[in-house]
């Protein structure tokens, strides 16, 4: 049911504020966690999923002068080695959003949230970047922030891609089963399972 989906997703996303970029503290870079693009060499352009809000928000932060560089993360699907990496697909999007290529840094290796930490740390050091905004979906931020901190980094969380608005009005339709409700609940359960799996592995 949509109401169940909203409760589950809201319990994750409500930990973070959805604020104007002008209110975000400045930093050397914005680290945008991947997971928003599907690519195929037979297509002229990558296809964006709903998580593209991560990249859109990163572009907002750049144009608002909150950061000087944008670090894009995400490797290649091992089943499709001919495809673009997530970071490469994201770089195309950022270029189209007016972020100069010379101001982007790409991590083309990491394929999981846990793997991002090591590659991002190396790239930050190589490029002389110290402070950074961690940009990802609101539901994903709890796990992402925890794993970065466990890895010895000090991210400033900037959540985006919120799906549950506060104070939703009563509607009978929210209590009727739907594919959308199932999809939202599945995404939330994925995050809860991922968080506790990471904790069991000692990654957070």
C-alpha positions, 0 to 999 in steps of 0.5 A: 500500500502507498501508506506503508511505502511512505512510512518506510521511506519516510523513516529513512529520508526524514533523518535529513533536511530538504533545503535550498542550496544557498543554505548548504555550507561551502566545500571543496567538492561535491561527491555524487554517488552513482546509480542513476544511469543505464547505458548501452553502446547502441544508444546515442545517450544514457538513460536516466532513472529517478536517482538522476536527482543526485546529479541534478542537485550536484549541478545546482550546488556547483552553479550556486557556488557551494563547490568548485569541483564535482566528483562523480562515482560509479564503475561499469556493469561487469556483465556489460564491459562495453557500456559507459561507466556510471561516472562517464554517463554522469559526466555527460549529464553534468556537461549538459547541465553546464558543469565544465568537464575540467571541473569534474573528477571521475571514479570509474571503479567503484560499484557499491556504496562500500567501494566508493570510500577508498576510491573517493579518498584517493581522488580527493587527495590527488586533487587537493580536495579536503572538505566535501558534500556527500550527495545522494538520495535521502533514503540512501544517505543513512548508509552512505554517510555511515560507511564514509565516516567508518572509512575515516572521511568527514562528509557533509551530508546533502540529501536529495531525491526526496519522495515522501512529503511531510504532512501527507493528507488522508486519502483512501487511495493511499490504502489501496495496494498499487505497483508504486506502493510495492516499488517504494516499499521494496526500495526502503527494505533494500536500504534497511537490509543494506544498512544492517548487512554493512553493520554485520560486515563491520563496514559501518 
